[in-house]
Each structure stands twice: as C-alpha cells, then as structure tokens.
Amino acid sequence: MPASPDLTSVTALARDVASAGARIGLPYVAASPDIGSSAALRGEDGRPLAETVFRWLDPDLKYWEDRTFALRSAFVHAARSCAEPFYFAEGRLASWRQNAALAAINAAEPFDRMGVESAIVAPAYLPGGVIGAVVWASPDRQPGLAATFMAEAADLHALALRLVATHAEPSVALASPAARLTPREIQCVKWAAAGKTDKDIGQIIRLSAPTVRFHLKNASRKLEASGRGQTIHRAAALGYIGR
C-alpha cells in the first residue's frame, strides 16, 4: 500500500509559499506536484490547495481541473526545458544567466500569458523524471522584478522544491535504493537508447550480440523494467544515460 503524503506539512509549506508571494508583490500562486499529471496539490483537509491556500488571477480558471492547461501554459512549457528558476517581465522569460531554452520560447509565436504581467517560476525536478512547479504571479507590471528575482529566486526555488517533494515523495520514492548498474550495463543501455541493435552495440564495444543481450537483461532486472523501452526510460530517469 503506497504511503500518503504528510498533508499537514504540505499545508504549512503552502502557506509559506503564499506568504512569500504576498511579500514580493506576486500574490497569485499556481502550483503542481507533477506537470505531466492532472493531480492537484492537496492540503490537510483533502481539498486542492488552489481552492484554500492559493488564489489565481482568474477565480473562474480552475487550472487544476483542466487536463489541457499544462499544454497551453507557456510557463509550464518553459519548466519542461529549464530546471532553474526563471521570471517573466516585459513580455519575456529570463533567468540569472543567458538561457537558450527560454530564448527559444521568447522567439516563438506570442504565447497566452493568461493575464500574467509579472511572474517568478520555480520548477521542481524530482527522482523518476517527475517535474513539479510553482508560479508566483501578478497582473501588474513590476519594473524591478529582475532585481527581486536575483534576490529571492534561490529561496523561492528551495521552498517550491520542499512543497512539491513533500507532497509527491510517497509516489516517486523508490521502494529500494536506486539500482546500481555496471559500466558494461550502462554502456549497452546508452547505445540501446541511441537506437542501436544488439548486433550494432556488439560491434561498437567489441562484444558478441548474446553478451550485449546478457547485459541488457541484467540492467532490466535491476531496474525492475519490462522490455527495452522501459529499461531505457528508467535508466534515463535515474541519470544513467545522460545527454
């Protein structure tokens, strides 16, 4: 039976998130424990925090009930490409350094800002490939938002990560320590992820095809994966494959 999140702690952290937003002039908060899922952050009373602790610019926009919201929101889309905090001001996304992913989004077609003129976004990347996010927003322009971001982003990021991780931990935590793959197993999985066949991999790393299959099967067993695709996915989620 999966463990349940500590909703009392989640609610307390959510209040800290809301207080931080009010303090820096970004009082409207949207938060998700997993942008790939429609599941809502819930508090100790079982209700979505978006209905109790947080509020959004448009009170009729129940984004936590809209399965397509994450596909339409430019802020959520940017969180898929940028693991560090970023902000939105003067119609553009930016961070504390030049960021190619944000620049590409800025250069694309104008996006629906959903009434937001100023925002700070903190993605929260968790084990297993889960991405959560917290958005602090305002319908008003804030000329000094870049300076606010530089002063506050690190603390906001830590707060967002604590909130999302506390809520999501039971569902993303591994039942046992992360599988330890051998260098050969990692090598074989990496080439498999690149689309190479067992024969191709054997020629590249100078092993027989049966030996390659042996290493891939061992990797699958350790990762508790079924099939090549799931093995690659789980190895990637654990950081074995890399770029």
C-alpha positions as CSV (number, residue, x, y, z in Angstrom):
1,M,0.0,0.0,0.0
2,P,1.6,3.3,-1.1
3,A,2.4,5.8,1.7
4,S,0.4,9.0,1.9
5,P,2.0,12.5,1.8
6,D,2.2,14.4,5.1
7,L,-0.6,16.8,4.2
8,T,-0.2,18.8,7.4
9,S,3.4,19.7,6.4
10,V,2.2,20.3,2.8
11,T,-0.4,22.8,4.1
12,A,2.2,24.6,6.2
13,L,4.6,24.8,3.3
14,A,1.8,26.0,1.0
15,R,1.1,28.9,3.5
16,D,4.8,29.8,3.4
17,V,4.7,29.8,-0.4
18,A,1.6,32.1,-0.4
19,S,3.3,34.4,2.2
20,A,6.4,34.7,0.1
21,G,4.4,35.7,-2.9
22,A,2.5,38.4,-1.0
23,R,5.8,39.7,0.4
24,I,7.4,40.2,-3.0
25,G,4.3,41.5,-4.8
26,L,3.4,38.3,-6.6
27,P,0.4,37.2,-4.6
28,Y,-1.2,34.8,-7.1
29,V,0.1,31.3,-6.9
30,A,-0.3,28.2,-9.1
31,A,1.4,25.0,-8.1
32,S,1.5,21.5,-9.4
33,P,3.2,18.4,-8.0
34,D,3.6,16.9,-11.4
35,I,3.0,18.9,-14.6
36,G,2.6,15.6,-16.5
37,S,-0.5,14.8,-14.4
38,S,-3.8,16.4,-13.7
39,A,-3.4,15.6,-10.0
40,A,-3.8,18.6,-7.7
41,L,-1.7,19.6,-4.7
42,R,-4.0,18.9,-1.7
43,G,-3.9,20.1,1.8
44,E,-4.7,18.5,5.2
45,D,-8.4,18.8,4.6
46,G,-8.1,16.9,1.3
47,R,-9.1,19.8,-0.8
48,P,-7.0,21.3,-3.6
49,L,-4.7,24.0,-2.2
50,A,-5.7,26.1,-5.2
51,E,-9.2,26.3,-3.5
52,T,-8.0,27.0,0.0
53,V,-4.5,28.5,0.5
54,F,-3.7,29.8,-3.0
55,R,-5.6,32.1,-5.4
56,W,-5.3,32.8,-9.1
57,L,-5.8,35.9,-11.2
58,D,-9.0,34.5,-12.8
59,P,-11.0,32.9,-10.0
60,D,-13.1,31.0,-12.6
61,L,-10.0,29.3,-14.1
62,K,-9.7,26.0,-12.3
63,Y,-6.4,25.0,-13.9
64,W,-6.1,22.0,-11.5
65,E,-9.2,20.5,-13.1
66,D,-8.2,21.3,-16.7
67,R,-6.2,18.5,-18.2
68,T,-5.0,20.7,-21.2
69,F,-3.8,23.6,-19.0
70,A,-0.2,22.3,-18.8
71,L,-0.1,22.0,-22.6
72,R,-1.3,25.6,-23.1
73,S,0.7,27.4,-20.4
74,A,4.0,28.9,-21.6
75,F,5.2,28.9,-18.0
76,V,4.7,25.2,-17.7
77,H,6.2,24.6,-21.1
78,A,9.3,26.6,-20.0
79,A,9.6,24.5,-16.9
80,R,9.9,21.4,-19.1
81,S,13.1,22.9,-20.6
82,C,14.6,24.9,-17.8
83,A,15.3,23.3,-14.4
84,E,16.4,26.5,-12.7
85,P,14.1,29.4,-11.6
86,F,13.1,32.0,-14.2
87,Y,10.9,35.1,-14.3
88,F,8.5,36.8,-16.7
89,A,8.7,40.5,-17.2
90,E,8.0,42.9,-20.1
91,G,6.6,40.1,-22.1
92,R,9.7,37.9,-21.9
93,L,11.1,35.0,-20.0
94,A,14.5,35.4,-18.4
95,S,16.8,33.9,-15.7
96,W,20.0,34.9,-13.9
97,R,22.1,33.8,-17.0
98,Q,21.7,33.5,-20.7
99,N,19.4,30.6,-21.3
100,A,18.9,29.1,-24.8
101,A,15.7,27.3,-23.9
102,L,14.0,30.5,-22.6
103,A,15.3,32.5,-25.6
104,A,13.8,29.9,-28.0
105,I,10.4,30.3,-26.3
106,N,10.6,34.1,-26.4
107,A,11.4,33.9,-30.2
108,A,8.4,31.6,-30.9
109,E,4.9,32.8,-31.6
110,P,3.3,35.1,-29.0
111,F,2.0,32.9,-26.1
112,D,-1.1,33.2,-24.0
113,R,0.1,34.8,-20.7
114,M,-3.3,34.2,-19.1
115,G,-3.5,37.7,-17.7
116,V,0.0,37.5,-16.1
117,E,2.3,40.5,-16.5
118,S,4.9,39.6,-13.9
119,A,5.9,36.2,-12.5
120,I,8.6,34.1,-11.0
121,V,8.6,30.3,-11.8
122,A,10.4,27.6,-9.8
123,P,10.5,24.2,-11.4
124,A,10.9,21.3,-9.0
125,Y,12.6,18.2,-10.6
126,L,12.2,15.0,-8.6
127,P,13.5,11.5,-8.9
128,G,11.9,9.3,-11.5
129,G,11.6,12.1,-14.1
130,V,8.7,13.9,-12.2
131,I,8.6,17.7,-12.7
132,G,6.6,19.9,-10.4
133,A,6.4,23.7,-10.5
134,V,5.3,26.8,-8.5
135,V,4.3,30.0,-10.2
136,W,4.1,33.3,-8.3
137,A,2.3,35.9,-10.5
138,S,0.8,39.3,-10.7
139,P,-1.5,41.0,-13.3
140,D,0.6,44.2,-12.9
141,R,4.0,45.1,-14.4
142,Q,6.8,45.2,-11.9
143,P,9.8,47.3,-13.3
144,G,12.1,45.9,-10.5
145,L,11.2,42.3,-11.0
146,A,14.7,41.4,-12.3
147,A,16.2,42.7,-9.1
148,T,13.6,40.9,-7.0
149,F,14.3,37.7,-8.8
150,M,18.1,38.0,-8.2
151,A,17.5,38.5,-4.5
152,E,14.7,35.9,-4.0
153,A,15.0,33.2,-6.6
154,A,17.2,30.8,-4.7
155,D,15.0,30.8,-1.6
156,L,11.8,30.5,-3.7
157,H,13.3,27.6,-5.5
158,A,14.1,25.8,-2.3
159,L,10.6,26.5,-0.9
160,A,9.0,25.2,-4.1
161,L,11.1,22.1,-4.1
162,R,10.2,21.4,-0.4
163,L,6.5,21.8,-1.1
164,V,6.4,19.6,-4.2
165,A,8.7,17.0,-2.8
166,T,6.8,16.7,0.5
167,H,3.5,16.2,-1.5
168,A,4.9,13.9,-4.1
169,E,7.6,11.9,-2.2
170,P,5.5,8.8,-1.5
171,S,4.6,8.4,-5.2
172,V,8.1,9.0,-6.6
173,A,10.2,7.4,-3.8
174,L,11.9,4.2,-4.8
175,A,10.9,1.0,-2.9
176,S,14.6,0.3,-2.6
177,P,17.8,2.2,-3.2
178,A,18.4,3.1,-6.9
179,A,19.7,0.2,-8.9
180,R,23.5,0.1,-9.4
181,L,24.3,-0.7,-13.0
182,T,27.8,-1.9,-14.0
183,P,29.8,0.1,-16.5
184,R,29.1,-2.5,-19.2
185,E,25.4,-2.5,-18.5
186,I,25.3,1.3,-18.7
187,Q,27.3,1.2,-21.9
188,C,24.8,-1.2,-23.5
189,V,21.8,0.7,-22.3
190,K,23.2,4.0,-23.6
191,W,23.7,2.6,-27.1
192,A,20.3,1.0,-27.0
193,A,18.8,4.4,-26.2
194,A,20.6,5.7,-29.3
195,G,18.6,3.2,-31.3
196,K,21.4,0.7,-31.9
197,T,20.6,-3.0,-32.2
198,D,22.3,-5.7,-30.1
199,K,24.5,-6.5,-33.1
200,D,25.3,-2.8,-33.6
201,I,26.2,-2.4,-29.9
202,G,28.4,-5.5,-30.0
203,Q,30.4,-4.2,-33.0
204,I,30.8,-0.8,-31.3
205,I,32.0,-2.0,-27.9
206,R,33.5,-5.3,-29.2
207,L,31.2,-7.8,-27.6
208,S,29.2,-10.6,-29.0
209,A,25.4,-9.9,-29.5
210,P,24.5,-12.6,-26.9
211,T,26.8,-10.8,-24.4
212,V,25.1,-7.5,-25.1
213,R,21.7,-9.1,-24.6
214,F,23.0,-10.5,-21.3
215,H,24.0,-7.1,-20.1
216,L,20.7,-5.5,-21.2
217,K,18.7,-8.3,-19.4
218,N,20.7,-7.7,-16.3
219,A,20.0,-4.0,-16.5
220,S,16.3,-4.6,-17.0
221,R,16.2,-7.0,-14.0
222,K,17.9,-4.5,-11.7
223,L,15.7,-1.7,-12.9
224,E,12.6,-3.9,-12.5
225,A,11.7,-3.0,-16.1
226,S,9.8,-4.9,-18.7
227,G,11.3,-4.6,-22.2
228,R,13.9,-2.5,-23.8
229,G,11.8,0.7,-23.8
230,Q,11.1,0.7,-20.1
231,T,14.7,-0.2,-19.3
232,I,15.9,2.9,-21.2
233,H,13.2,5.1,-19.6
234,R,14.1,4.1,-16.1
235,A,17.8,4.3,-16.7
236,A,17.3,7.8,-18.0
237,A,15.2,8.8,-15.1
238,L,18.0,7.7,-12.7
239,G,20.6,9.6,-14.6
240,Y,22.5,6.7,-16.1
241,I,22.1,7.7,-19.8
242,G,22.6,11.4,-19.7
243,R,22.6,13.5,-22.8
